[in-house]
Amino acid sequence: MVPDEKKGLGRDGTPHLPLTPVELPIDPWLLEGTPAPHCKVCTALAREREEALAYGDRSKAYEVSREIRNHRHVSTP
């Protein structure tokens, strides 16, 4: 039997890849990161995280959340 590339079938006719995307559970910790009050950098990062989530870019949202968690919060009046 010749492989059917369009259907993702192997030589024996069994699928070698899932036909539908697999959704893995997300660890909520990846999105944690509370912006410090009055910190302009944190405010900008929080806005960037919200935009990434609105566009469905979870990878960017995780990255920005990590930046917020690791940022040395500087308060500016």
N, CA, C and O atoms as a CHARMM CRD file, in Angstrom:
* protein
*
  308
    1    1 MET  N      0.85300  -1.18800   0.00000 PROA 1      0.00000
    2    1 MET  CA     0.00000   0.00000   0.00000 PROA 1      0.00000
    3    1 MET  C      0.89900   1.25100   0.00000 PROA 1      0.00000
    4    1 MET  O      1.85100   1.33500   0.77500 PROA 1      0.00000
    5    2 VAL  N      0.59500   2.18800  -0.84900 PROA 2      0.00000
    6    2 VAL  CA     1.35200   3.43100  -0.93600 PROA 2      0.00000
    7    2 VAL  C      0.83100   4.39100   0.12400 PROA 2      0.00000
    8    2 VAL  O     -0.38300   4.49700   0.30200 PROA 2      0.00000
    9    3 PRO  N      1.71500   5.09700   0.83500 PROA 3      0.00000
   10    3 PRO  CA     1.24900   6.04100   1.86200 PROA 3      0.00000
   11    3 PRO  C      0.33900   7.10900   1.27000 PROA 3      0.00000
   12    3 PRO  O      0.58500   7.61400   0.17500 PROA 3      0.00000
   13    4 ASP  N     -0.69300   7.43800   1.99300 PROA 4      0.00000
   14    4 ASP  CA    -1.62400   8.48800   1.56700 PROA 4      0.00000
   15    4 ASP  C     -1.24500   9.76300   2.30900 PROA 4      0.00000
   16    4 ASP  O     -1.68500   9.98200   3.43800 PROA 4      0.00000
   17    5 GLU  N     -0.42700  10.60800   1.67500 PROA 5      0.00000
   18    5 GLU  CA     0.10000  11.81400   2.31600 PROA 5      0.00000
   19    5 GLU  C     -1.01200  12.76600   2.75000 PROA 5      0.00000
   20    5 GLU  O     -0.89300  13.40800   3.79400 PROA 5      0.00000
   21    6 LYS  N     -2.06700  12.86800   1.99000 PROA 6      0.00000
   22    6 LYS  CA    -3.12800  13.83100   2.29000 PROA 6      0.00000
   23    6 LYS  C     -3.88600  13.45500   3.55800 PROA 6      0.00000
   24    6 LYS  O     -4.36800  14.32900   4.27800 PROA 6      0.00000
   25    7 LYS  N     -3.98900  12.17600   3.82700 PROA 7      0.00000
   26    7 LYS  CA    -4.74000  11.73900   5.00300 PROA 7      0.00000
   27    7 LYS  C     -3.82500  11.45200   6.18700 PROA 7      0.00000
   28    7 LYS  O     -4.31500  11.12800   7.26800 PROA 7      0.00000
   29    8 GLY  N     -2.51200  11.56100   6.01300 PROA 8      0.00000
   30    8 GLY  CA    -1.57800  11.31300   7.10500 PROA 8      0.00000
   31    8 GLY  C     -1.51600   9.85100   7.51000 PROA 8      0.00000
   32    8 GLY  O     -1.33400   9.53800   8.68600 PROA 8      0.00000
   33    9 LEU  N     -1.66800   8.93600   6.52500 PROA 9      0.00000
   34    9 LEU  CA    -1.66100   7.51500   6.82900 PROA 9      0.00000
   35    9 LEU  C     -0.31300   6.90800   6.48400 PROA 9      0.00000
   36    9 LEU  O      0.32900   7.29900   5.50900 PROA 9      0.00000
   37   10 GLY  N      0.10100   5.96000   7.28700 PROA 10     0.00000
   38   10 GLY  CA     1.32700   5.23500   7.01400 PROA 10     0.00000
   39   10 GLY  C      1.08000   4.10600   6.03800 PROA 10     0.00000
   40   10 GLY  O     -0.02200   3.96400   5.51000 PROA 10     0.00000
   41   11 ARG  N      2.10200   3.30200   5.79800 PROA 11     0.00000
   42   11 ARG  CA     2.00200   2.19400   4.83500 PROA 11     0.00000
   43   11 ARG  C      0.93400   1.17700   5.22800 PROA 11     0.00000
   44   11 ARG  O      0.30600   0.56200   4.36600 PROA 11     0.00000
   45   12 ASP  N      0.73500   1.00800   6.52100 PROA 12     0.00000
   46   12 ASP  CA    -0.25100   0.01900   6.96700 PROA 12     0.00000
   47   12 ASP  C     -1.65400   0.60000   7.08000 PROA 12     0.00000
   48   12 ASP  O     -2.57900  -0.09900   7.49100 PROA 12     0.00000
   49   13 GLY  N     -1.82500   1.87800   6.71800 PROA 13     0.00000
   50   13 GLY  CA    -3.14600   2.49500   6.73200 PROA 13     0.00000
   51   13 GLY  C     -3.52100   3.13900   8.05400 PROA 13     0.00000
   52   13 GLY  O     -4.60500   3.71000   8.17200 PROA 13     0.00000
   53   14 THR  N     -2.64600   3.05900   9.05400 PROA 14     0.00000
   54   14 THR  CA    -2.95500   3.68400  10.33900 PROA 14     0.00000
   55   14 THR  C     -2.39900   5.10700  10.36400 PROA 14     0.00000
   56   14 THR  O     -1.33900   5.37100   9.79600 PROA 14     0.00000
   57   15 PRO  N     -3.10800   6.01700  11.01700 PROA 15     0.00000
   58   15 PRO  CA    -2.61100   7.39700  11.07900 PROA 15     0.00000
   59   15 PRO  C     -1.35700   7.47900  11.93900 PROA 15     0.00000
   60   15 PRO  O     -1.29700   6.88300  13.01400 PROA 15     0.00000
   61   16 HSD  N     -0.35200   8.22000  11.46800 PROA 16     0.00000
   62   16 HSD  CA     0.84800   8.37300  12.27200 PROA 16     0.00000
   63   16 HSD  C      0.89500   9.73400  12.94800 PROA 16     0.00000
   64   16 HSD  O      1.80600  10.00000  13.73200 PROA 16     0.00000
   65   17 LEU  N     -0.04700  10.58000  12.66700 PROA 17     0.00000
   66   17 LEU  CA    -0.19700  11.86200  13.34800 PROA 17     0.00000
   67   17 LEU  C     -1.66400  12.05400  13.69000 PROA 17     0.00000
   68   17 LEU  O     -2.52700  11.57900  12.95100 PROA 17     0.00000
   69   18 PRO  N     -1.97400  12.73700  14.79000 PROA 18     0.00000
   70   18 PRO  CA    -3.38100  13.00700  15.08100 PROA 18     0.00000
   71   18 PRO  C     -3.98300  13.86600  13.96400 PROA 18     0.00000
   72   18 PRO  O     -3.33200  14.77600  13.45100 PROA 18     0.00000
   73   19 LEU  N     -5.20300  13.57400  13.60500 PROA 19     0.00000
   74   19 LEU  CA    -5.85600  14.33400  12.55000 PROA 19     0.00000
   75   19 LEU  C     -6.38400  15.67400  13.05200 PROA 19     0.00000
   76   19 LEU  O     -6.64000  16.58100  12.26000 PROA 19     0.00000
   77   20 THR  N     -6.54300  15.79600  14.34800 PROA 20     0.00000
   78   20 THR  CA    -6.98900  17.06500  14.92200 PROA 20     0.00000
   79   20 THR  C     -5.91400  17.57600  15.88700 PROA 20     0.00000
   80   20 THR  O     -5.19200  16.77800  16.48500 PROA 20     0.00000
   81   21 PRO  N     -5.80400  18.89200  16.04000 PROA 21     0.00000
   82   21 PRO  CA    -4.79500  19.42800  16.96500 PROA 21     0.00000
   83   21 PRO  C     -5.04400  18.96000  18.39500 PROA 21     0.00000
   84   21 PRO  O     -6.18800  18.77700  18.81200 PROA 21     0.00000
   85   22 VAL  N     -3.97700  18.77600  19.12300 PROA 22     0.00000
   86   22 VAL  CA    -4.06300  18.35300  20.51800 PROA 22     0.00000
   87   22 VAL  C     -3.88000  19.58900  21.39200 PROA 22     0.00000
   88   22 VAL  O     -2.87800  20.29300  21.26200 PROA 22     0.00000
   89   23 GLU  N     -4.82800  19.86000  22.27700 PROA 23     0.00000
   90   23 GLU  CA    -4.75100  20.98300  23.21600 PROA 23     0.00000
   91   23 GLU  C     -4.20600  20.46900  24.53900 PROA 23     0.00000
   92   23 GLU  O     -4.82300  19.62200  25.18400 PROA 23     0.00000
   93   24 LEU  N     -3.05100  20.98000  24.94200 PROA 24     0.00000
   94   24 LEU  CA    -2.46900  20.58400  26.21700 PROA 24     0.00000
   95   24 LEU  C     -2.90200  21.56000  27.29800 PROA 24     0.00000
   96   24 LEU  O     -3.10400  22.74200  27.02000 PROA 24     0.00000
   97   25 PRO  N     -3.04800  21.08000  28.52400 PROA 25     0.00000
   98   25 PRO  CA    -3.43300  21.99100  29.60200 PROA 25     0.00000
   99   25 PRO  C     -2.32900  23.01600  29.84900 PROA 25     0.00000
  100   25 PRO  O     -1.14400  22.71200  29.71300 PROA 25     0.00000
  101   26 ILE  N     -2.72700  24.21300  30.20700 PROA 26     0.00000
  102   26 ILE  CA    -1.80300  25.30700  30.44000 PROA 26     0.00000
  103   26 ILE  C     -1.58900  25.46600  31.93900 PROA 26     0.00000
  104   26 ILE  O     -2.54600  25.48400  32.71300 PROA 26     0.00000
  105   27 ASP  N     -0.34400  25.57800  32.33600 PROA 27     0.00000
  106   27 ASP  CA    -0.02000  25.82500  33.73200 PROA 27     0.00000
  107   27 ASP  C     -0.29300  27.30200  34.03100 PROA 27     0.00000
  108   27 ASP  O      0.37800  28.16300  33.46100 PROA 27     0.00000
  109   28 PRO  N     -1.24700  27.62300  34.89800 PROA 28     0.00000
  110   28 PRO  CA    -1.60100  29.01600  35.18200 PROA 28     0.00000
  111   28 PRO  C     -0.40900  29.85100  35.66600 PROA 28     0.00000
  112   28 PRO  O     -0.39500  31.07000  35.49500 PROA 28     0.00000
  113   29 TRP  N      0.58300  29.19900  36.26500 PROA 29     0.00000
  114   29 TRP  CA     1.74500  29.92800  36.75000 PROA 29     0.00000
  115   29 TRP  C      2.45100  30.67400  35.62200 PROA 29     0.00000
  116   29 TRP  O      3.06000  31.71700  35.85600 PROA 29     0.00000
  117   30 LEU  N      2.37300  30.14500  34.39900 PROA 30     0.00000
  118   30 LEU  CA     3.05300  30.77500  33.27300 PROA 30     0.00000
  119   30 LEU  C      2.55800  32.19000  33.00200 PROA 30     0.00000
  120   30 LEU  O      3.29100  33.01100  32.45000 PROA 30     0.00000
  121   31 LEU  N      1.31500  32.48000  33.38900 PROA 31     0.00000
  122   31 LEU  CA     0.76100  33.81600  33.15200 PROA 31     0.00000
  123   31 LEU  C      0.77600  34.68700  34.39300 PROA 31     0.00000
  124   31 LEU  O      0.30300  35.82300  34.36100 PROA 31     0.00000
  125   32 GLU  N      1.32300  34.15800  35.50200 PROA 32     0.00000
  126   32 GLU  CA     1.37700  34.96800  36.71900 PROA 32     0.00000
  127   32 GLU  C      2.44100  36.04400  36.59200 PROA 32     0.00000
  128   32 GLU  O      3.40200  35.90900  35.83500 PROA 32     0.00000
  129   33 GLY  N      2.25400  37.07500  37.32200 PROA 33     0.00000
  130   33 GLY  CA     3.18200  38.19000  37.33200 PROA 33     0.00000
  131   33 GLY  C      2.36400  39.44800  37.57300 PROA 33     0.00000
  132   33 GLY  O      1.70500  39.95400  36.66400 PROA 33     0.00000
  133   34 THR  N      2.40900  39.94100  38.78100 PROA 34     0.00000
  134   34 THR  CA     1.62500  41.12200  39.13000 PROA 34     0.00000
  135   34 THR  C      2.46700  42.36900  38.93200 PROA 34     0.00000
  136   34 THR  O      3.51800  42.52000  39.55600 PROA 34     0.00000
  137   35 PRO  N      2.00800  43.26700  38.06000 PROA 35     0.00000
  138   35 PRO  CA     2.76200  44.49700  37.84100 PROA 35     0.00000
  139   35 PRO  C      2.81500  45.33700  39.11700 PROA 35     0.00000
  140   35 PRO  O      1.81500  45.45100  39.82600 PROA 35     0.00000
  141   36 ALA  N      3.96800  45.92100  39.40800 PROA 36     0.00000
  142   36 ALA  CA     4.10900  46.78500  40.57700 PROA 36     0.00000
  143   36 ALA  C      3.37300  48.10000  40.31500 PROA 36     0.00000
  144   36 ALA  O      3.44900  48.64900  39.21500 PROA 36     0.00000
  145   37 PRO  N      2.66400  48.60000  41.32500 PROA 37     0.00000
  146   37 PRO  CA     1.96400  49.86800  41.15800 PROA 37     0.00000
  147   37 PRO  C      2.96000  50.99100  40.86000 PROA 37     0.00000
  148   37 PRO  O      4.05400  51.03700  41.42400 PROA 37     0.00000
  149   38 HSD  N      2.56600  51.87300  39.98300 PROA 38     0.00000
  150   38 HSD  CA     3.33600  53.06700  39.63100 PROA 38     0.00000
  151   38 HSD  C      4.62900  52.77500  38.88600 PROA 38     0.00000
  152   38 HSD  O      5.45500  53.67600  38.73300 PROA 38     0.00000
  153   39 CYS  N      4.83500  51.55000  38.41800 PROA 39     0.00000
  154   39 CYS  CA     6.02600  51.21400  37.64000 PROA 39     0.00000
  155   39 CYS  C      5.64800  51.27100  36.16400 PROA 39     0.00000
  156   39 CYS  O      4.80900  50.49800  35.70100 PROA 39     0.00000
  157   40 LYS  N      6.26600  52.18300  35.43600 PROA 40     0.00000
  158   40 LYS  CA     5.92300  52.36700  34.02800 PROA 40     0.00000
  159   40 LYS  C      6.28300  51.14300  33.18800 PROA 40     0.00000
  160   40 LYS  O      5.55800  50.79900  32.25400 PROA 40     0.00000
  161   41 VAL  N      7.38700  50.48900  33.51000 PROA 41     0.00000
  162   41 VAL  CA     7.79900  49.30000  32.76700 PROA 41     0.00000
  163   41 VAL  C      6.77800  48.18100  32.97300 PROA 41     0.00000
  164   41 VAL  O      6.36900  47.52200  32.01700 PROA 41     0.00000
  165   42 CYS  N      6.37300  47.97300  34.22000 PROA 42     0.00000
  166   42 CYS  CA     5.37800  46.93400  34.51900 PROA 42     0.00000
  167   42 CYS  C      4.04700  47.22500  33.82700 PROA 42     0.00000
  168   42 CYS  O      3.39100  46.31800  33.31600 PROA 42     0.00000
  169   43 THR  N      3.66200  48.48600  33.81800 PROA 43     0.00000
  170   43 THR  CA     2.40600  48.87700  33.17200 PROA 43     0.00000
  171   43 THR  C      2.46300  48.55600  31.68000 PROA 43     0.00000
  172   43 THR  O      1.50700  48.01800  31.12100 PROA 43     0.00000
  173   44 ALA  N      3.58000  48.88600  31.04000 PROA 44     0.00000
  174   44 ALA  CA     3.73000  48.60700  29.60900 PROA 44     0.00000
  175   44 ALA  C      3.75600  47.10200  29.34400 PROA 44     0.00000
  176   44 ALA  O      3.15600  46.62900  28.37800 PROA 44     0.00000
  177   45 LEU  N      4.44900  46.35400  30.19900 PROA 45     0.00000
  178   45 LEU  CA     4.50100  44.90100  30.02800 PROA 45     0.00000
  179   45 LEU  C      3.12600  44.26300  30.22600 PROA 45     0.00000
  180   45 LEU  O      2.75600  43.34500  29.49400 PROA 45     0.00000
  181   46 ALA  N      2.37800  44.74200  31.20400 PROA 46     0.00000
  182   46 ALA  CA     1.03500  44.20200  31.44800 PROA 46     0.00000
  183   46 ALA  C      0.13100  44.45600  30.23400 PROA 46     0.00000
  184   46 ALA  O     -0.66300  43.59900  29.84800 PROA 46     0.00000
  185   47 ARG  N      0.26700  45.64300  29.64400 PROA 47     0.00000
  186   47 ARG  CA    -0.52600  45.96700  28.44800 PROA 47     0.00000
  187   47 ARG  C     -0.12000  45.04500  27.28400 PROA 47     0.00000
  188   47 ARG  O     -0.97000  44.56100  26.53700 PROA 47     0.00000
  189   48 GLU  N      1.16900  44.81800  27.15000 PROA 48     0.00000
  190   48 GLU  CA     1.67200  43.93200  26.09900 PROA 48     0.00000
  191   48 GLU  C      1.15700  42.50700  26.28700 PROA 48     0.00000
  192   48 GLU  O      0.81800  41.82700  25.31800 PROA 48     0.00000
  193   49 ARG  N      1.10300  42.05800  27.55600 PROA 49     0.00000
  194   49 ARG  CA     0.59200  40.71500  27.85000 PROA 49     0.00000
  195   49 ARG  C     -0.87900  40.60000  27.47600 PROA 49     0.00000
  196   49 ARG  O     -1.29400  39.60000  26.89100 PROA 49     0.00000
  197   50 GLU  N     -1.67600  41.62600  27.81200 PROA 50     0.00000
  198   50 GLU  CA    -3.10300  41.60800  27.46700 PROA 50     0.00000
  199   50 GLU  C     -3.31300  41.57600  25.95900 PROA 50     0.00000
  200   50 GLU  O     -4.20000  40.87900  25.46700 PROA 50     0.00000
  201   51 GLU  N     -2.49500  42.33300  25.22300 PROA 51     0.00000
  202   51 GLU  CA    -2.60400  42.33300  23.75800 PROA 51     0.00000
  203   51 GLU  C     -2.24200  40.96300  23.19100 PROA 51     0.00000
  204   51 GLU  O     -2.90200  40.47400  22.27400 PROA 51     0.00000
  205   52 ALA  N     -1.20500  40.34900  23.73100 PROA 52     0.00000
  206   52 ALA  CA    -0.79600  39.02100  23.26400 PROA 52     0.00000
  207   52 ALA  C     -1.91000  38.00500  23.50600 PROA 52     0.00000
  208   52 ALA  O     -2.19500  37.17500  22.64300 PROA 52     0.00000
  209   53 LEU  N     -2.53500  38.07000  24.67400 PROA 53     0.00000
  210   53 LEU  CA    -3.63900  37.14700  24.97500 PROA 53     0.00000
  211   53 LEU  C     -4.83000  37.41200  24.06000 PROA 53     0.00000
  212   53 LEU  O     -5.49300  36.47300  23.61900 PROA 53     0.00000
  213   54 ALA  N     -5.10600  38.68600  23.77200 PROA 54     0.00000
  214   54 ALA  CA    -6.22900  39.02800  22.89600 PROA 54     0.00000
  215   54 ALA  C     -6.01500  38.47300  21.48400 PROA 54     0.00000
  216   54 ALA  O     -6.97400  38.09300  20.81200 PROA 54     0.00000
  217   55 TYR  N     -4.75900  38.42700  21.03800 PROA 55     0.00000
  218   55 TYR  CA    -4.44000  37.89800  19.71600 PROA 55     0.00000
  219   55 TYR  C     -4.19800  36.39500  19.73200 PROA 55     0.00000
  220   55 TYR  O     -3.96600  35.79200  18.68300 PROA 55     0.00000
  221   56 GLY  N     -4.25100  35.78700  20.91000 PROA 56     0.00000
  222   56 GLY  CA    -4.06200  34.35200  21.01500 PROA 56     0.00000
  223   56 GLY  C     -2.60400  33.91900  20.97800 PROA 56     0.00000
  224   56 GLY  O     -2.31200  32.75100  20.72000 PROA 56     0.00000
  225   57 ASP  N     -1.69200  34.84100  21.23100 PROA 57     0.00000
  226   57 ASP  CA    -0.26200  34.54100  21.22300 PROA 57     0.00000
  227   57 ASP  C      0.18500  34.21200  22.64800 PROA 57     0.00000
  228   57 ASP  O      0.73400  35.06000  23.35100 PROA 57     0.00000
  229   58 ARG  N     -0.05900  32.97100  23.05800 PROA 58     0.00000
  230   58 ARG  CA     0.25300  32.56900  24.42600 PROA 58     0.00000
  231   58 ARG  C      1.75300  32.57200  24.69000 PROA 58     0.00000
  232   58 ARG  O      2.18700  32.87800  25.80100 PROA 58     0.00000
  233   59 SER  N      2.53100  32.23900  23.69700 PROA 59     0.00000
  234   59 SER  CA     3.98400  32.22800  23.86700 PROA 59     0.00000
  235   59 SER  C      4.49300  33.61200  24.25500 PROA 59     0.00000
  236   59 SER  O      5.31700  33.74400  25.16000 PROA 59     0.00000
  237   60 LYS  N      4.00400  34.63900  23.57200 PROA 60     0.00000
  238   60 LYS  CA     4.40600  36.01100  23.88600 PROA 60     0.00000
  239   60 LYS  C      3.89800  36.39300  25.27700 PROA 60     0.00000
  240   60 LYS  O      4.61300  37.04700  26.03700 PROA 60     0.00000
  241   61 ALA  N      2.68300  35.99500  25.61400 PROA 61     0.00000
  242   61 ALA  CA     2.12100  36.30400  26.92900 PROA 61     0.00000
  243   61 ALA  C      2.95900  35.67200  28.04200 PROA 61     0.00000
  244   61 ALA  O      3.17400  36.29800  29.08000 PROA 61     0.00000
  245   62 TYR  N      3.43300  34.43700  27.84000 PROA 62     0.00000
  246   62 TYR  CA     4.27000  33.77600  28.83800 PROA 62     0.00000
  247   62 TYR  C      5.59000  34.52700  28.99700 PROA 62     0.00000
  248   62 TYR  O      6.07100  34.74300  30.11000 PROA 62     0.00000
  249   63 GLU  N      6.16200  34.91800  27.86200 PROA 63     0.00000
  250   63 GLU  CA     7.43900  35.63500  27.87900 PROA 63     0.00000
  251   63 GLU  C      7.32300  36.95600  28.64600 PROA 63     0.00000
  252   63 GLU  O      8.18300  37.28800  29.46200 PROA 63     0.00000
  253   64 VAL  N      6.24900  37.70400  28.37300 PROA 64     0.00000
  254   64 VAL  CA     6.04900  38.99200  29.03800 PROA 64     0.00000
  255   64 VAL  C      5.77600  38.79300  30.52400 PROA 64     0.00000
  256   64 VAL  O      6.24400  39.57600  31.35000 PROA 64     0.00000
  257   65 SER  N      5.02700  37.75900  30.86800 PROA 65     0.00000
  258   65 SER  CA     4.76500  37.47300  32.27900 PROA 65     0.00000
  259   65 SER  C      6.06000  37.17900  33.01600 PROA 65     0.00000
  260   65 SER  O      6.24800  37.60200  34.15600 PROA 65     0.00000
  261   66 ARG  N      6.95100  36.45000  32.35700 PROA 66     0.00000
  262   66 ARG  CA     8.25600  36.16300  32.96700 PROA 66     0.00000
  263   66 ARG  C      9.03300  37.45800  33.17800 PROA 66     0.00000
  264   66 ARG  O      9.69600  37.62500  34.20200 PROA 66     0.00000
  265   67 GLU  N      8.95600  38.38000  32.20900 PROA 67     0.00000
  266   67 GLU  CA     9.63900  39.66400  32.36200 PROA 67     0.00000
  267   67 GLU  C      9.07700  40.43800  33.55400 PROA 67     0.00000
  268   67 GLU  O      9.83400  41.06000  34.30000 PROA 67     0.00000
  269   68 ILE  N      7.76700  40.40400  33.73500 PROA 68     0.00000
  270   68 ILE  CA     7.14400  41.10300  34.87200 PROA 68     0.00000
  271   68 ILE  C      7.62600  40.48700  36.18300 PROA 68     0.00000
  272   68 ILE  O      7.98800  41.20900  37.11200 PROA 68     0.00000
  273   69 ARG  N      7.63200  39.14900  36.26200 PROA 69     0.00000
  274   69 ARG  CA     8.06900  38.48000  37.49300 PROA 69     0.00000
  275   69 ARG  C      9.52400  38.79100  37.82100 PROA 69     0.00000
  276   69 ARG  O      9.88100  38.93200  38.99100 PROA 69     0.00000
  277   70 ASN  N     10.36200  38.89800  36.80000 PROA 70     0.00000
  278   70 ASN  CA    11.79500  39.08800  37.01600 PROA 70     0.00000
  279   70 ASN  C     12.22000  40.55200  37.03600 PROA 70     0.00000
  280   70 ASN  O     13.38400  40.85200  37.30300 PROA 70     0.00000
  281   71 HSD  N     11.30200  41.45700  36.76100 PROA 71     0.00000
  282   71 HSD  CA    11.64700  42.87700  36.68900 PROA 71     0.00000
  283   71 HSD  C     11.88100  43.45700  38.08000 PROA 71     0.00000
  284   71 HSD  O     11.12800  43.19100  39.01700 PROA 71     0.00000
  285   72 ARG  N     12.94100  44.25600  38.19300 PROA 72     0.00000
  286   72 ARG  CA    13.19200  44.96800  39.45700 PROA 72     0.00000
  287   72 ARG  C     12.28500  46.18000  39.44400 PROA 72     0.00000
  288   72 ARG  O     12.57800  47.18800  38.80100 PROA 72     0.00000
  289   73 HSD  N     11.18800  46.06900  40.15900 PROA 73     0.00000
  290   73 HSD  CA    10.15500  47.09800  40.14800 PROA 73     0.00000
  291   73 HSD  C     10.67400  48.39900  40.73500 PROA 73     0.00000
  292   73 HSD  O     11.13700  48.45600  41.87400 PROA 73     0.00000
  293   74 VAL  N     10.58400  49.42600  39.93300 PROA 74     0.00000
  294   74 VAL  CA    11.01900  50.75100  40.36400 PROA 74     0.00000
  295   74 VAL  C      9.77700  51.63900  40.39600 PROA 74     0.00000
  296   74 VAL  O      9.13800  51.86800  39.37000 PROA 74     0.00000
  297   75 SER  N      9.45300  52.12600  41.56500 PROA 75     0.00000
  298   75 SER  CA     8.28600  53.00500  41.70200 PROA 75     0.00000
  299   75 SER  C      8.65500  54.41000  41.28200 PROA 75     0.00000
  300   75 SER  O      9.68400  54.95200  41.68600 PROA 75     0.00000
  301   76 THR  N      7.80400  54.98400  40.47000 PROA 76     0.00000
  302   76 THR  CA     7.99500  56.37800  40.06400 PROA 76     0.00000
  303   76 THR  C      6.70700  57.12800  40.36300 PROA 76     0.00000
  304   76 THR  O      5.63700  56.73300  39.89900 PROA 76     0.00000
  305   77 PRO  N      6.79500  58.18500  41.11800 PROA 77     0.00000
  306   77 PRO  CA     5.57600  58.92300  41.48500 PROA 77     0.00000
  307   77 PRO  C      4.94700  59.63900  40.30800 PROA 77     0.00000
  308   77 PRO  O      3.91900  60.29800  40.46400 PROA 77     0.00000
